[in-house]
Amino acid sequence: MTAPAELLGKLRGMPTNNSPRTTTQPPGAAAPHHADTTIERYLARRRAGACAPPPHERPAGRDPTSQPEWDGHVPQRLFAAFATQPKLAAPFLALCGALMELLAPRLRELVALRVSAVLDCEYSWTGHVQVSLFEDARAPAALTKADIAAVAGAGAAAFGGADTDILIGVDEILRDGALSETSLTALAKDAVSVQIAVGTYRTIAGLMHRVAHEPGLPLVAGLQSPTAARATDAGARRKAV
């Protein structure tokens, strides 16, 4: 698969939706120069060891992969998918960063994993398994391995309290396009957060549906795909009977 930087390089000189089409450059002619995109600058910083753009250059909302939960992994295949629309990529990635920064980790990962499982997106699933299990001295992991398997398997029925409300809400939005009155009441102030998060992760799952996980991303046995996680959850429930 073409690396993001190479793909972006090939896109130089191609007309954008907002620019007039130009004739093909004659052999040997220099390609027209375009300003570096947000993604190009980001990739350059990552190669240089910087985790995030400087404050004066980045849009509102922190770069999502600068969060410690990413543990140094970069979603290069996602960036490659955005390469044809860099002007859309910048605000969308800013929204992803805001979700990583502002939402409670457990709520965010329940939403991201349930969306990935229902839509069977291996790419998004494996990334958020990694994020969900990350822990350091500041905070415990957002979810356990058993929790993650249950999100893909039994879903809301495997949890209780606020977790159940969140997962029911995710399923309603994916099935019906909106929260029910019951879920709006149950989620209260979290209702808007859940709706925005579902929309965001649904977009990623659709965009990356046929894309394999990031190379080098550590896969967790029994959780390496939504299908594997469902099998793991079913096996655990049979043993518990």
Solvent accessible surface area in square Angstrom, and as a share of the most:
residue,aa,sasa,rsa
1,M,163,0.73
2,T,51,0.30
3,A,43,0.34
4,P,9,0.06
5,A,45,0.35
6,E,101,0.46
7,L,47,0.23
8,L,6,0.03
9,G,36,0.34
10,K,139,0.59
11,L,34,0.17
12,R,81,0.30
13,G,22,0.22
14,M,103,0.46
15,P,52,0.33
16,T,69,0.40
17,N,129,0.66
18,N,118,0.61
19,S,42,0.27
20,P,112,0.70
21,R,204,0.74
22,T,98,0.57
23,T,120,0.70
24,T,129,0.75
25,Q,83,0.37
26,P,86,0.54
27,P,141,0.89
28,G,90,0.87
29,A,45,0.35
30,A,90,0.69
31,A,68,0.52
32,P,57,0.36
33,H,153,0.68
34,H,79,0.35
35,A,85,0.66
36,D,70,0.36
37,T,33,0.19
38,T,39,0.22
39,I,1,0.01
40,E,28,0.13
41,R,84,0.31
42,Y,13,0.05
43,L,9,0.04
44,A,48,0.37
45,R,40,0.15
46,R,44,0.16
47,R,164,0.60
48,A,87,0.68
49,G,64,0.61
50,A,40,0.31
51,C,74,0.45
52,A,29,0.23
53,P,14,0.09
54,P,46,0.29
55,P,102,0.64
56,H,154,0.69
57,E,75,0.33
58,R,77,0.28
59,P,55,0.35
60,A,95,0.73
61,G,26,0.25
62,R,99,0.36
63,D,16,0.09
64,P,11,0.07
65,T,5,0.03
66,S,27,0.17
67,Q,17,0.07
68,P,51,0.32
69,E,32,0.15
70,W,37,0.13
71,D,79,0.41
72,G,56,0.54
73,H,50,0.22
74,V,26,0.15
75,P,6,0.04
76,Q,76,0.34
77,R,49,0.18
78,L,12,0.06
79,F,4,0.02
80,A,6,0.05
81,A,40,0.31
82,F,20,0.09
83,A,2,0.02
84,T,89,0.51
85,Q,67,0.30
86,P,31,0.19
87,K,142,0.60
88,L,115,0.57
89,A,0,0.00
90,A,20,0.16
91,P,80,0.50
92,F,36,0.15
93,L,21,0.10
94,A,12,0.09
95,L,68,0.34
96,C,10,0.06
97,G,0,0.00
98,A,25,0.19
99,L,10,0.05
100,M,11,0.05
101,E,73,0.33
102,L,137,0.68
103,L,25,0.13
104,A,62,0.48
105,P,66,0.42
106,R,86,0.31
107,L,13,0.07
108,R,1,0.00
109,E,0,0.00
110,L,0,0.00
111,V,0,0.00
112,A,0,0.00
113,L,0,0.00
114,R,33,0.12
115,V,0,0.00
116,S,0,0.00
117,A,2,0.02
118,V,68,0.39
119,L,50,0.25
120,D,69,0.36
121,C,0,0.00
122,E,60,0.27
123,Y,16,0.06
124,S,5,0.03
125,W,0,0.00
126,T,5,0.03
127,G,14,0.13
128,H,16,0.07
129,V,5,0.03
130,Q,26,0.12
131,V,2,0.01
132,S,0,0.00
133,L,40,0.20
134,F,45,0.19
135,E,113,0.51
136,D,56,0.29
137,A,114,0.89
138,R,179,0.65
139,A,54,0.42
140,P,111,0.70
141,A,31,0.24
142,A,17,0.14
143,L,2,0.01
144,T,80,0.47
145,K,120,0.51
146,A,77,0.60
147,D,28,0.15
148,I,0,0.00
149,A,3,0.02
150,A,7,0.05
151,V,0,0.00
152,A,4,0.03
153,G,28,0.27
154,A,44,0.34
155,G,0,0.00
156,A,16,0.13
157,A,95,0.74
158,A,36,0.28
159,F,36,0.15
160,G,48,0.46
161,G,59,0.57
162,A,72,0.56
163,D,24,0.12
164,T,28,0.16
165,D,43,0.22
166,I,10,0.05
167,L,0,0.00
168,I,71,0.36
169,G,0,0.00
170,V,0,0.00
171,D,34,0.17
172,E,17,0.08
173,I,16,0.08
174,L,24,0.12
175,R,166,0.61
176,D,93,0.48
177,G,56,0.53
178,A,55,0.43
179,L,16,0.08
180,S,44,0.29
181,E,137,0.61
182,T,106,0.62
183,S,5,0.03
184,L,68,0.34
185,T,110,0.64
186,A,50,0.39
187,L,10,0.05
188,A,68,0.53
189,K,178,0.75
190,D,46,0.24
191,A,6,0.05
192,V,96,0.55
193,S,28,0.18
194,V,0,0.00
195,Q,69,0.31
196,I,79,0.40
197,A,0,0.00
198,V,1,0.00
199,G,36,0.35
200,T,4,0.02
201,Y,7,0.03
202,R,103,0.38
203,T,69,0.40
204,I,14,0.07
205,A,1,0.00
206,G,54,0.52
207,L,80,0.40
208,M,0,0.00
209,H,78,0.35
210,R,224,0.82
211,V,37,0.21
212,A,53,0.41
213,H,46,0.21
214,E,22,0.10
215,P,94,0.59
216,G,71,0.68
217,L,14,0.07
218,P,73,0.46
219,L,80,0.40
220,V,32,0.18
221,A,98,0.76
222,G,23,0.22
223,L,5,0.03
224,Q,75,0.33
225,S,25,0.16
226,P,2,0.01
227,T,87,0.50
228,A,21,0.17
229,A,0,0.00
230,R,85,0.31
231,A,64,0.49
232,T,57,0.33
233,D,8,0.04
234,A,42,0.32
235,G,17,0.16
236,A,57,0.44
237,R,100,0.37
238,R,166,0.61
239,K,178,0.76
240,A,89,0.69
241,V,163,0.94
